[in-house]
Amino acid sequence: MNALHQGDRIVIRGRTVDSADRHGQIVEVKGANGEPPYLVRFDDGHESVVFPGGDFSVEKGPAA
């Protein structure tokens, strides 16, 4: 996985048919060199520290 940055958007895929995908923006990279964990603000306003697994994808934000 490439290093992630503040402003990148992530999508965490729902694990079951009834689970919706969760979309959010990285507001803080807490690990060294762009590594997890990430503080993510999800589109519903909820913030959470995330250690993404294989069920996520990234949309790169504007270059810093």
CHARMM-style PDB file with segment names, atoms N, HN, CA, C and O in Angstrom:
ATOM      1  N   MET     1       0.850  -1.182   0.000  1.00  0.00      PROA
ATOM      2  CA  MET     1       0.000   0.000   0.000  1.00  0.00      PROA
ATOM      3  C   MET     1       0.888   1.235   0.000  1.00  0.00      PROA
ATOM      4  O   MET     1       1.874   1.302   0.735  1.00  0.00      PROA
ATOM      5  N   ASN     2       0.536   2.202  -0.821  1.00  0.00      PROA
ATOM      6  HN  ASN     2      -0.264   2.148  -1.418  1.00  0.00      PROA
ATOM      7  CA  ASN     2       1.259   3.471  -0.854  1.00  0.00      PROA
ATOM      8  C   ASN     2       0.880   4.297   0.361  1.00  0.00      PROA
ATOM      9  O   ASN     2      -0.192   4.118   0.939  1.00  0.00      PROA
ATOM     10  N   ALA     3       1.771   5.204   0.745  1.00  0.00      PROA
ATOM     11  HN  ALA     3       2.642   5.350   0.275  1.00  0.00      PROA
ATOM     12  CA  ALA     3       1.504   6.084   1.878  1.00  0.00      PROA
ATOM     13  C   ALA     3       0.276   6.942   1.586  1.00  0.00      PROA
ATOM     14  O   ALA     3       0.083   7.415   0.466  1.00  0.00      PROA
ATOM     15  N   LEU     4      -0.532   7.129   2.592  1.00  0.00      PROA
ATOM     16  HN  LEU     4      -0.375   6.744   3.502  1.00  0.00      PROA
ATOM     17  CA  LEU     4      -1.713   7.978   2.464  1.00  0.00      PROA
ATOM     18  C   LEU     4      -1.429   9.316   3.130  1.00  0.00      PROA
ATOM     19  O   LEU     4      -0.526   9.440   3.957  1.00  0.00      PROA
ATOM     20  N   HSD     5      -2.221  10.312   2.751  1.00  0.00      PROA
ATOM     21  HN  HSD     5      -2.955  10.211   2.080  1.00  0.00      PROA
ATOM     22  CA  HSD     5      -2.002  11.673   3.231  1.00  0.00      PROA
ATOM     23  C   HSD     5      -3.318  12.296   3.681  1.00  0.00      PROA
ATOM     24  O   HSD     5      -4.401  11.848   3.306  1.00  0.00      PROA
ATOM     25  N   GLN     6      -3.193  13.335   4.490  1.00  0.00      PROA
ATOM     26  HN  GLN     6      -2.313  13.699   4.795  1.00  0.00      PROA
ATOM     27  CA  GLN     6      -4.356  14.119   4.886  1.00  0.00      PROA
ATOM     28  C   GLN     6      -5.036  14.608   3.614  1.00  0.00      PROA
ATOM     29  O   GLN     6      -4.372  15.093   2.699  1.00  0.00      PROA
ATOM     30  N   GLY     7      -6.348  14.481   3.556  1.00  0.00      PROA
ATOM     31  HN  GLY     7      -6.888  14.087   4.300  1.00  0.00      PROA
ATOM     32  CA  GLY     7      -7.120  14.905   2.388  1.00  0.00      PROA
ATOM     33  C   GLY     7      -7.492  13.762   1.461  1.00  0.00      PROA
ATOM     34  O   GLY     7      -8.426  13.888   0.670  1.00  0.00      PROA
ATOM     35  N   ASP     8      -6.771  12.638   1.547  1.00  0.00      PROA
ATOM     36  HN  ASP     8      -6.012  12.536   2.190  1.00  0.00      PROA
ATOM     37  CA  ASP     8      -7.152  11.470   0.745  1.00  0.00      PROA
ATOM     38  C   ASP     8      -8.509  10.972   1.215  1.00  0.00      PROA
ATOM     39  O   ASP     8      -8.834  11.048   2.400  1.00  0.00      PROA
ATOM     40  N   ARG     9      -9.293  10.466   0.280  1.00  0.00      PROA
ATOM     41  HN  ARG     9      -9.028  10.405  -0.682  1.00  0.00      PROA
ATOM     42  CA  ARG     9     -10.601   9.898   0.609  1.00  0.00      PROA
ATOM     43  C   ARG     9     -10.495   8.390   0.588  1.00  0.00      PROA
ATOM     44  O   ARG     9      -9.818   7.817  -0.266  1.00  0.00      PROA
ATOM     45  N   ILE    10     -11.168   7.745   1.535  1.00  0.00      PROA
ATOM     46  HN  ILE    10     -11.718   8.211   2.229  1.00  0.00      PROA
ATOM     47  CA  ILE    10     -11.177   6.293   1.559  1.00  0.00      PROA
ATOM     48  C   ILE    10     -12.609   5.789   1.505  1.00  0.00      PROA
ATOM     49  O   ILE    10     -13.547   6.471   1.918  1.00  0.00      PROA
ATOM     50  N   VAL    11     -12.750   4.587   0.989  1.00  0.00      PROA
ATOM     51  HN  VAL    11     -11.988   4.033   0.653  1.00  0.00      PROA
ATOM     52  CA  VAL    11     -14.028   3.887   0.964  1.00  0.00      PROA
ATOM     53  C   VAL    11     -13.793   2.548   1.632  1.00  0.00      PROA
ATOM     54  O   VAL    11     -12.935   1.777   1.203  1.00  0.00      PROA
ATOM     55  N   ILE    12     -14.546   2.272   2.676  1.00  0.00      PROA
ATOM     56  HN  ILE    12     -15.243   2.899   3.024  1.00  0.00      PROA
ATOM     57  CA  ILE    12     -14.499   0.974   3.343  1.00  0.00      PROA
ATOM     58  C   ILE    12     -15.732   0.211   2.904  1.00  0.00      PROA
ATOM     59  O   ILE    12     -16.859   0.624   3.174  1.00  0.00      PROA
ATOM     60  N   ARG    13     -15.511  -0.903   2.224  1.00  0.00      PROA
ATOM     61  HN  ARG    13     -14.595  -1.238   2.005  1.00  0.00      PROA
ATOM     62  CA  ARG    13     -16.596  -1.695   1.654  1.00  0.00      PROA
ATOM     63  C   ARG    13     -17.391  -2.395   2.748  1.00  0.00      PROA
ATOM     64  O   ARG    13     -16.820  -2.894   3.718  1.00  0.00      PROA
ATOM     65  N   GLY    14     -18.720  -2.431   2.586  1.00  0.00      PROA
ATOM     66  HN  GLY    14     -19.184  -2.026   1.798  1.00  0.00      PROA
ATOM     67  CA  GLY    14     -19.572  -3.179   3.494  1.00  0.00      PROA
ATOM     68  C   GLY    14     -19.238  -4.659   3.402  1.00  0.00      PROA
ATOM     69  O   GLY    14     -18.955  -5.167   2.317  1.00  0.00      PROA
ATOM     70  N   ARG    15     -19.269  -5.343   4.517  1.00  0.00      PROA
ATOM     71  HN  ARG    15     -19.498  -4.931   5.399  1.00  0.00      PROA
ATOM     72  CA  ARG    15     -18.877  -6.756   4.537  1.00  0.00      PROA
ATOM     73  C   ARG    15     -20.019  -7.713   4.262  1.00  0.00      PROA
ATOM     74  O   ARG    15     -19.787  -8.887   3.974  1.00  0.00      PROA
ATOM     75  N   THR    16     -21.241  -7.231   4.347  1.00  0.00      PROA
ATOM     76  HN  THR    16     -21.428  -6.277   4.581  1.00  0.00      PROA
ATOM     77  CA  THR    16     -22.392  -8.083   4.073  1.00  0.00      PROA
ATOM     78  C   THR    16     -23.304  -7.374   3.078  1.00  0.00      PROA
ATOM     79  O   THR    16     -23.132  -6.188   2.798  1.00  0.00      PROA
ATOM     80  N   VAL    17     -24.270  -8.111   2.551  1.00  0.00      PROA
ATOM     81  HN  VAL    17     -24.409  -9.074   2.778  1.00  0.00      PROA
ATOM     82  CA  VAL    17     -25.198  -7.544   1.572  1.00  0.00      PROA
ATOM     83  C   VAL    17     -25.942  -6.348   2.167  1.00  0.00      PROA
ATOM     84  O   VAL    17     -26.210  -5.378   1.457  1.00  0.00      PROA
ATOM     85  N   ASP    18     -26.274  -6.400   3.441  1.00  0.00      PROA
ATOM     86  HN  ASP    18     -26.056  -7.188   4.018  1.00  0.00      PROA
ATOM     87  CA  ASP    18     -27.042  -5.334   4.088  1.00  0.00      PROA
ATOM     88  C   ASP    18     -26.183  -4.160   4.548  1.00  0.00      PROA
ATOM     89  O   ASP    18     -26.725  -3.147   4.991  1.00  0.00      PROA
ATOM     90  N   SER    19     -24.859  -4.270   4.455  1.00  0.00      PROA
ATOM     91  HN  SER    19     -24.419  -5.093   4.095  1.00  0.00      PROA
ATOM     92  CA  SER    19     -23.960  -3.208   4.923  1.00  0.00      PROA
ATOM     93  C   SER    19     -23.603  -2.261   3.787  1.00  0.00      PROA
ATOM     94  O   SER    19     -23.163  -2.688   2.720  1.00  0.00      PROA
ATOM     95  N   ALA    20     -23.797  -0.981   4.029  1.00  0.00      PROA
ATOM     96  HN  ALA    20     -24.154  -0.634   4.897  1.00  0.00      PROA
ATOM     97  CA  ALA    20     -23.433   0.029   3.030  1.00  0.00      PROA
ATOM     98  C   ALA    20     -21.937   0.325   3.107  1.00  0.00      PROA
ATOM     99  O   ALA    20     -21.312   0.141   4.151  1.00  0.00      PROA
ATOM    100  N   ASP    21     -21.374   0.781   1.998  1.00  0.00      PROA
ATOM    101  HN  ASP    21     -21.882   0.929   1.150  1.00  0.00      PROA
ATOM    102  CA  ASP    21     -19.994   1.256   1.996  1.00  0.00      PROA
ATOM    103  C   ASP    21     -19.920   2.518   2.834  1.00  0.00      PROA
ATOM    104  O   ASP    21     -20.884   3.281   2.900  1.00  0.00      PROA
ATOM    105  N   ARG    22     -18.772   2.743   3.481  1.00  0.00      PROA
ATOM    106  HN  ARG    22     -17.989   2.123   3.428  1.00  0.00      PROA
ATOM    107  CA  ARG    22     -18.551   3.954   4.280  1.00  0.00      PROA
ATOM    108  C   ARG    22     -17.499   4.796   3.571  1.00  0.00      PROA
ATOM    109  O   ARG    22     -16.419   4.308   3.239  1.00  0.00      PROA
ATOM    110  N   HSD    23     -17.826   6.061   3.343  1.00  0.00      PROA
ATOM    111  HN  HSD    23     -18.704   6.457   3.613  1.00  0.00      PROA
ATOM    112  CA  HSD    23     -16.939   6.989   2.649  1.00  0.00      PROA
ATOM    113  C   HSD    23     -16.457   8.041   3.637  1.00  0.00      PROA
ATOM    114  O   HSD    23     -17.236   8.534   4.454  1.00  0.00      PROA
ATOM    115  N   GLY    24     -15.166   8.388   3.565  1.00  0.00      PROA
ATOM    116  HN  GLY    24     -14.533   7.988   2.902  1.00  0.00      PROA
ATOM    117  CA  GLY    24     -14.642   9.400   4.471  1.00  0.00      PROA
ATOM    118  C   GLY    24     -13.360  10.015   3.966  1.00  0.00      PROA
ATOM    119  O   GLY    24     -12.804   9.600   2.949  1.00  0.00      PROA
ATOM    120  N   GLN    25     -12.899  11.018   4.700  1.00  0.00      PROA
ATOM    121  HN  GLN    25     -13.350  11.355   5.526  1.00  0.00      PROA
ATOM    122  CA  GLN    25     -11.682  11.735   4.354  1.00  0.00      PROA
ATOM    123  C   GLN    25     -10.699  11.632   5.506  1.00  0.00      PROA
ATOM    124  O   GLN    25     -11.071  11.782   6.669  1.00  0.00      PROA
ATOM    125  N   ILE    26      -9.441  11.377   5.174  1.00  0.00      PROA
ATOM    126  HN  ILE    26      -9.138  11.255   4.229  1.00  0.00      PROA
ATOM    127  CA  ILE    26      -8.402  11.327   6.193  1.00  0.00      PROA
ATOM    128  C   ILE    26      -8.140  12.752   6.669  1.00  0.00      PROA
ATOM    129  O   ILE    26      -7.791  13.628   5.878  1.00  0.00      PROA
ATOM    130  N   VAL    27      -8.313  12.971   7.970  1.00  0.00      PROA
ATOM    131  HN  VAL    27      -8.596  12.259   8.613  1.00  0.00      PROA
ATOM    132  CA  VAL    27      -8.059  14.295   8.535  1.00  0.00      PROA
ATOM    133  C   VAL    27      -6.726  14.335   9.278  1.00  0.00      PROA
ATOM    134  O   VAL    27      -6.200  15.415   9.545  1.00  0.00      PROA
ATOM    135  N   GLU    28      -6.176  13.166   9.612  1.00  0.00      PROA
ATOM    136  HN  GLU    28      -6.603  12.289   9.395  1.00  0.00      PROA
ATOM    137  CA  GLU    28      -4.870  13.114  10.264  1.00  0.00      PROA
ATOM    138  C   GLU    28      -4.251  11.745  10.046  1.00  0.00      PROA
ATOM    139  O   GLU    28      -4.913  10.721  10.215  1.00  0.00      PROA
ATOM    140  N   VAL    29      -2.978  11.733   9.671  1.00  0.00      PROA
ATOM    141  HN  VAL    29      -2.441  12.566   9.534  1.00  0.00      PROA
ATOM    142  CA  VAL    29      -2.202  10.495   9.567  1.00  0.00      PROA
ATOM    143  C   VAL    29      -1.436  10.354  10.868  1.00  0.00      PROA
ATOM    144  O   VAL    29      -0.582  11.185  11.178  1.00  0.00      PROA
ATOM    145  N   LYS    30      -1.729   9.314  11.632  1.00  0.00      PROA
ATOM    146  HN  LYS    30      -2.422   8.639  11.380  1.00  0.00      PROA
ATOM    147  CA  LYS    30      -1.129   9.147  12.947  1.00  0.00      PROA
ATOM    148  C   LYS    30       0.122   8.282  12.920  1.00  0.00      PROA
ATOM    149  O   LYS    30       0.922   8.337  13.853  1.00  0.00      PROA
ATOM    150  N   GLY    31       0.310   7.488  11.876  1.00  0.00      PROA
ATOM    151  HN  GLY    31      -0.341   7.443  11.117  1.00  0.00      PROA
ATOM    152  CA  GLY    31       1.484   6.631  11.773  1.00  0.00      PROA
ATOM    153  C   GLY    31       2.629   7.340  11.071  1.00  0.00      PROA
ATOM    154  O   GLY    31       2.449   8.410  10.489  1.00  0.00      PROA
ATOM    155  N   ALA    32       3.802   6.737  11.129  1.00  0.00      PROA
ATOM    156  HN  ALA    32       3.948   5.868  11.602  1.00  0.00      PROA
ATOM    157  CA  ALA    32       4.996   7.291  10.483  1.00  0.00      PROA
ATOM    158  C   ALA    32       4.941   7.045   8.982  1.00  0.00      PROA
ATOM    159  O   ALA    32       4.471   5.997   8.539  1.00  0.00      PROA
ATOM    160  N   ASN    33       5.416   7.996   8.206  1.00  0.00      PROA
ATOM    161  HN  ASN    33       5.798   8.847   8.566  1.00  0.00      PROA
ATOM    162  CA  ASN    33       5.570   7.847   6.756  1.00  0.00      PROA
ATOM    163  C   ASN    33       4.279   7.494   6.027  1.00  0.00      PROA
ATOM    164  O   ASN    33       4.300   6.721   5.069  1.00  0.00      PROA
ATOM    165  N   GLY    34       3.154   8.054   6.473  1.00  0.00      PROA
ATOM    166  HN  GLY    34       3.137   8.682   7.252  1.00  0.00      PROA
ATOM    167  CA  GLY    34       1.879   7.828   5.805  1.00  0.00      PROA
ATOM    168  C   GLY    34       1.222   6.502   6.122  1.00  0.00      PROA
ATOM    169  O   GLY    34       0.267   6.100   5.457  1.00  0.00      PROA
ATOM    170  N   GLU    35       1.730   5.822   7.135  1.00  0.00      PROA
ATOM    171  HN  GLU    35       2.505   6.149   7.675  1.00  0.00      PROA
ATOM    172  CA  GLU    35       1.193   4.519   7.527  1.00  0.00      PROA
ATOM    173  C   GLU    35       0.052   4.682   8.534  1.00  0.00      PROA
ATOM    174  O   GLU    35      -0.065   5.724   9.178  1.00  0.00      PROA
ATOM    175  N   PRO    36      -0.796   3.641   8.670  1.00  0.00      PROA
ATOM    176  CA  PRO    36      -1.878   3.687   9.657  1.00  0.00      PROA
ATOM    177  C   PRO    36      -1.321   3.834  11.066  1.00  0.00      PROA
ATOM    178  O   PRO    36      -0.152   3.547  11.323  1.00  0.00      PROA
ATOM    179  N   PRO    37      -2.181   4.285  11.970  1.00  0.00      PROA
ATOM    180  CA  PRO    37      -3.616   4.533  11.828  1.00  0.00      PROA
ATOM    181  C   PRO    37      -3.896   5.915  11.253  1.00  0.00      PROA
ATOM    182  O   PRO    37      -3.033   6.792  11.207  1.00  0.00      PROA
ATOM    183  N   TYR    38      -5.160   6.070  10.810  1.00  0.00      PROA
ATOM    184  HN  TYR    38      -5.861   5.358  10.847  1.00  0.00      PROA
ATOM    185  CA  TYR    38      -5.630   7.328  10.237  1.00  0.00      PROA
ATOM    186  C   TYR    38      -6.857   7.788  11.002  1.00  0.00      PROA
ATOM    187  O   TYR    38      -7.717   6.979  11.351  1.00  0.00      PROA
ATOM    188  N   LEU    39      -6.941   9.084  11.264  1.00  0.00      PROA
ATOM    189  HN  LEU    39      -6.243   9.742  10.980  1.00  0.00      PROA
ATOM    190  CA  LEU    39      -8.169   9.663  11.793  1.00  0.00      PROA
ATOM    191  C   LEU    39      -9.007  10.027  10.581  1.00  0.00      PROA
ATOM    192  O   LEU    39      -8.592  10.831   9.747  1.00  0.00      PROA
ATOM    193  N   VAL    40     -10.187   9.431  10.487  1.00  0.00      PROA
ATOM    194  HN  VAL    40     -10.524   8.777  11.164  1.00  0.00      PROA
ATOM    195  CA  VAL    40     -11.049   9.603   9.320  1.00  0.00      PROA
ATOM    196  C   VAL    40     -12.354  10.258   9.744  1.00  0.00      PROA
ATOM    197  O   VAL    40     -12.966   9.859  10.735  1.00  0.00      PROA
ATOM    198  N   ARG    41     -12.777  11.268   8.984  1.00  0.00      PROA
ATOM    199  HN  ARG    41     -12.279  11.592   8.179  1.00  0.00      PROA
ATOM    200  CA  ARG    41     -14.101  11.880   9.169  1.00  0.00      PROA
ATOM    201  C   ARG    41     -14.980  11.314   8.064  1.00  0.00      PROA
ATOM    202  O   ARG    41     -14.793  11.602   6.882  1.00  0.00      PROA
ATOM    203  N   PHE    42     -15.943  10.501   8.480  1.00  0.00      PROA
ATOM    204  HN  PHE    42     -16.096  10.267   9.440  1.00  0.00      PROA
ATOM    205  CA  PHE    42     -16.847   9.887   7.514  1.00  0.00      PROA
ATOM    206  C   PHE    42     -17.898  10.893   7.067  1.00  0.00      PROA
ATOM    207  O   PHE    42     -18.157  11.885   7.749  1.00  0.00      PROA
ATOM    208  N   ASP    43     -18.493  10.626   5.926  1.00  0.00      PROA
ATOM    209  HN  ASP    43     -18.283   9.820   5.372  1.00  0.00      PROA
ATOM    210  CA  ASP    43     -19.446  11.568   5.334  1.00  0.00      PROA
ATOM    211  C   ASP    43     -20.652  11.834   6.225  1.00  0.00      PROA
ATOM    212  O   ASP    43     -21.331  12.846   6.052  1.00  0.00      PROA
ATOM    213  N   ASP    44     -20.932  10.941   7.182  1.00  0.00      PROA
ATOM    214  HN  ASP    44     -20.380  10.119   7.323  1.00  0.00      PROA
ATOM    215  CA  ASP    44     -22.048  11.172   8.106  1.00  0.00      PROA
ATOM    216  C   ASP    44     -21.635  12.042   9.295  1.00  0.00      PROA
ATOM    217  O   ASP    44     -22.442  12.293  10.190  1.00  0.00      PROA
ATOM    218  N   GLY    45     -20.346  12.515   9.308  1.00  0.00      PROA
ATOM    219  HN  GLY    45     -19.690  12.311   8.581  1.00  0.00      PROA
ATOM    220  CA  GLY    45     -19.861  13.384  10.377  1.00  0.00      PROA
ATOM    221  C   GLY    45     -19.125  12.646  11.482  1.00  0.00      PROA
ATOM    222  O   GLY    45     -18.441  13.272  12.293  1.00  0.00      PROA
ATOM    223  N   HSD    46     -19.255  11.327  11.527  1.00  0.00      PROA
ATOM    224  HN  HSD    46     -19.810  10.819  10.868  1.00  0.00      PROA
ATOM    225  CA  HSD    46     -18.585  10.512  12.541  1.00  0.00      PROA
ATOM    226  C   HSD    46     -17.085  10.491  12.283  1.00  0.00      PROA
ATOM    227  O   HSD    46     -16.662  10.377  11.133  1.00  0.00      PROA
ATOM    228  N   GLU    47     -16.269  10.600  13.337  1.00  0.00      PROA
ATOM    229  HN  GLU    47     -16.613  10.693  14.272  1.00  0.00      PROA
ATOM    230  CA  GLU    47     -14.824  10.483  13.216  1.00  0.00      PROA
ATOM    231  C   GLU    47     -14.363   9.245  13.951  1.00  0.00      PROA
ATOM    232  O   GLU    47     -14.884   8.910  15.015  1.00  0.00      PROA
ATOM    233  N   SER    48     -13.379   8.563  13.376  1.00  0.00      PROA
ATOM    234  HN  SER    48     -12.956   8.835  12.512  1.00  0.00      PROA
ATOM    235  CA  SER    48     -12.877   7.342  13.965  1.00  0.00      PROA
ATOM    236  C   SER    48     -11.428   7.131  13.568  1.00  0.00      PROA
ATOM    237  O   SER    48     -11.013   7.530  12.480  1.00  0.00      PROA
ATOM    238  N   VAL    49     -10.653   6.502  14.452  1.00  0.00      PROA
ATOM    239  HN  VAL    49     -10.990   6.178  15.336  1.00  0.00      PROA
ATOM    240  CA  VAL    49      -9.298   6.087  14.114  1.00  0.00      PROA
ATOM    241  C   VAL    49      -9.418   4.747  13.395  1.00  0.00      PROA
ATOM    242  O   VAL    49     -10.055   3.817  13.889  1.00  0.00      PROA
ATOM    243  N   VAL    50      -8.789   4.664  12.211  1.00  0.00      PROA
ATOM    244  HN  VAL    50      -8.272   5.420  11.810  1.00  0.00      PROA
ATOM    245  CA  VAL    50      -8.972   3.515  11.336  1.00  0.00      PROA
ATOM    246  C   VAL    50      -7.626   2.871  11.012  1.00  0.00      PROA
ATOM    247  O   VAL    50      -6.656   3.554  10.686  1.00  0.00      PROA
ATOM    248  N   PHE    51      -7.590   1.544  11.110  1.00  0.00      PROA
ATOM    249  HN  PHE    51      -8.378   0.989  11.375  1.00  0.00      PROA
ATOM    250  CA  PHE    51      -6.501   0.722  10.598  1.00  0.00      PROA
ATOM    251  C   PHE    51      -7.099  -0.045   9.430  1.00  0.00      PROA
ATOM    252  O   PHE    51      -7.615  -1.145   9.631  1.00  0.00      PROA
ATOM    253  N   PRO    52      -7.049   0.500   8.201  1.00  0.00      PROA
ATOM    254  CA  PRO    52      -7.750  -0.134   7.086  1.00  0.00      PROA
ATOM    255  C   PRO    52      -7.216  -1.525   6.779  1.00  0.00      PROA
ATOM    256  O   PRO    52      -6.021  -1.798   6.891  1.00  0.00      PROA
ATOM    257  N   GLY    53      -8.152  -2.403   6.385  1.00  0.00      PROA
ATOM    258  HN  GLY    53      -9.123  -2.182   6.294  1.00  0.00      PROA
ATOM    259  CA  GLY    53      -7.806  -3.754   5.964  1.00  0.00      PROA
ATOM    260  C   GLY    53      -7.941  -3.873   4.464  1.00  0.00      PROA
ATOM    261  O   GLY    53      -7.839  -2.881   3.742  1.00  0.00      PROA
ATOM    262  N   GLY    54      -8.167  -5.072   3.999  1.00  0.00      PROA
ATOM    263  HN  GLY    54      -8.250  -5.878   4.585  1.00  0.00      PROA
ATOM    264  CA  GLY    54      -8.272  -5.328   2.575  1.00  0.00      PROA
ATOM    265  C   GLY    54      -9.588  -4.895   1.965  1.00  0.00      PROA
ATOM    266  O   GLY    54      -9.786  -5.034   0.758  1.00  0.00      PROA
ATOM    267  N   ASP    55     -10.499  -4.369   2.785  1.00  0.00      PROA
ATOM    268  HN  ASP    55     -10.339  -4.256   3.765  1.00  0.00      PROA
ATOM    269  CA  ASP    55     -11.838  -4.001   2.324  1.00  0.00      PROA
ATOM    270  C   ASP    55     -11.967  -2.509   2.036  1.00  0.00      PROA
ATOM    271  O   ASP    55     -13.071  -1.968   2.101  1.00  0.00      PROA
ATOM    272  N   PHE    56     -10.858  -1.830   1.718  1.00  0.00      PROA
ATOM    273  HN  PHE    56      -9.962  -2.269   1.665  1.00  0.00      PROA
ATOM    274  CA  PHE    56     -10.938  -0.394   1.477  1.00  0.00      PROA
ATOM    275  C   PHE    56     -10.224  -0.017   0.199  1.00  0.00      PROA
ATOM    276  O   PHE    56      -9.364  -0.744  -0.297  1.00  0.00      PROA
ATOM    277  N   SER    57     -10.605   1.147  -0.328  1.00  0.00      PROA
ATOM    278  HN  SER    57     -11.305   1.738   0.074  1.00  0.00      PROA
ATOM    279  CA  SER    57      -9.928   1.713  -1.489  1.00  0.00      PROA
ATOM    280  C   SER    57      -9.666   3.187  -1.210  1.00  0.00      PROA
ATOM    281  O   SER    57     -10.252   3.769  -0.298  1.00  0.00      PROA
ATOM    282  N   VAL    58      -8.782   3.785  -2.004  1.00  0.00      PROA
ATOM    283  HN  VAL    58      -8.306   3.312  -2.745  1.00  0.00      PROA
ATOM    284  CA  VAL    58      -8.340   5.161  -1.760  1.00  0.00      PROA
ATOM    285  C   VAL    58      -8.534   6.005  -3.000  1.00  0.00      PROA
ATOM    286  O   VAL    58      -8.288   5.555  -4.120  1.00  0.00      PROA
ATOM    287  N   GLU    59      -8.979   7.236  -2.790  1.00  0.00      PROA
ATOM    288  HN  GLU    59      -9.178   7.601  -1.881  1.00  0.00      PROA
ATOM    289  CA  GLU    59      -9.019   8.262  -3.838  1.00  0.00      PROA
ATOM    290  C   GLU    59      -8.094   9.361  -3.353  1.00  0.00      PROA
ATOM    291  O   GLU    59      -8.395  10.046  -2.376  1.00  0.00      PROA
ATOM    292  N   LYS    60      -6.974   9.531  -4.028  1.00  0.00      PROA
ATOM    293  HN  LYS    60      -6.729   8.974  -4.822  1.00  0.00      PROA
ATOM    294  CA  LYS    60      -5.960  10.489  -3.581  1.00  0.00      PROA
ATOM    295  C   LYS    60      -6.499  11.907  -3.602  1.00  0.00      PROA
ATOM    296  O   LYS    60      -7.203  12.300  -4.533  1.00  0.00      PROA
ATOM    297  N   GLY    61      -6.167  12.676  -2.569  1.00  0.00      PROA
ATOM    298  HN  GLY    61      -5.596  12.357  -1.812  1.00  0.00      PROA
ATOM    299  CA  GLY    61      -6.552  14.071  -2.483  1.00  0.00      PROA
ATOM    300  C   GLY    61      -5.564  14.934  -3.254  1.00  0.00      PROA
ATOM    301  O   GLY    61      -4.634  14.407  -3.864  1.00  0.00      PROA
ATOM    302  N   PRO    62      -5.748  16.245  -3.237  1.00  0.00      PROA
ATOM    303  CA  PRO    62      -4.828  17.147  -3.914  1.00  0.00      PROA
ATOM    304  C   PRO    62      -3.419  17.004  -3.362  1.00  0.00      PROA
ATOM    305  O   PRO    62      -3.239  16.798  -2.162  1.00  0.00      PROA
ATOM    306  N   ALA    63      -2.426  17.111  -4.224  1.00  0.00      PROA
ATOM    307  HN  ALA    63      -2.573  17.278  -5.199  1.00  0.00      PROA
ATOM    308  CA  ALA    63      -1.030  17.013  -3.784  1.00  0.00      PROA
ATOM    309  C   ALA    63      -0.699  18.165  -2.851  1.00  0.00      PROA
ATOM    310  O   ALA    63      -1.108  19.305  -3.069  1.00  0.00      PROA
ATOM    311  N   ALA    64       0.048  17.841  -1.811  1.00  0.00      PROA
ATOM    312  HN  ALA    64       0.381  16.915  -1.634  1.00  0.00      PROA
ATOM    313  CA  ALA    64       0.414  18.875  -0.816  1.00  0.00      PROA
ATOM    314  C   ALA    64       1.578  19.696  -1.313  1.00  0.00      PROA
ATOM    315  OT1 ALA    64       2.029  20.609  -0.621  1.00  0.00      PROA
TER     316      ALA     64
END
